[in-house]
Amino acid sequence: MTCIVATRERGSVIVGADSLGASDYDYEIRRDPKVGKVGPYIFGYAGSFRLGQILLYDFEPPEPVYKTVTYLYPFMVTEFVSRLRETLKELGALEIKNGMEEMSGAEFIVGIHGQIFYVQSDLQVGWPSNAFASVGCGAPYALGGMYAGYGKRGLRGRKLLTVGLETAEVFCAGVKPPFVFETNKK
């Protein structure tokens, strides 16, 4: 379930999410948003709502020392993930699969200093080359919609994210409105 979308705009990151909570054939539109801010960070999570609760209410991410792009990625891969791993382990939100630690069925987008990263279940950090990204079961559809909207129609910001979420809603049973947006404007 879920579709999280993000884009960079004027040194900020905007994140959008759907509101579906699903388990097998049961679903509910949830009031607790899948997006939120913690200090200079902005998060959008897919999968486990418990992961989102940890990110938004228990996790104390390290303050980025380096604000340049070239130093930000190594910081995310090392210091950020180390602190995240400690928190997840302490709260029992890591499982061992095939001898490796994983966040149980979860992934998330994180925006910091105008850059978008995503963290997958095995704690690897991705740094997309596009000005937009998506995670969750609706991600392939959202990415297609955003690609067409960004390049062909010149959409940016919240309009671009809305097209991505609406495209995912049409083609993916795991995505339902209302759509929620958050930004970490400077």
Buried (B, 14 or more C-beta within 10 A) or exposed (E): BBBBBBBBBEEBBBBBBBBBBBEEEEBEEBEEBBBBBBEBBBBBBBBBBBBBBBBBEEBEBBEBEEEEEEEBBEBBBEBBBEBBBEBBEEBEBBEEEEEEBBBBEBBBBBBBBBBBBBBBBEBEBBBBEBBBBBBBBBBBBBBBBBBBBBEEEEBBBBEBBBBBBBBBBEEBEBBBEEBBBBBBEE
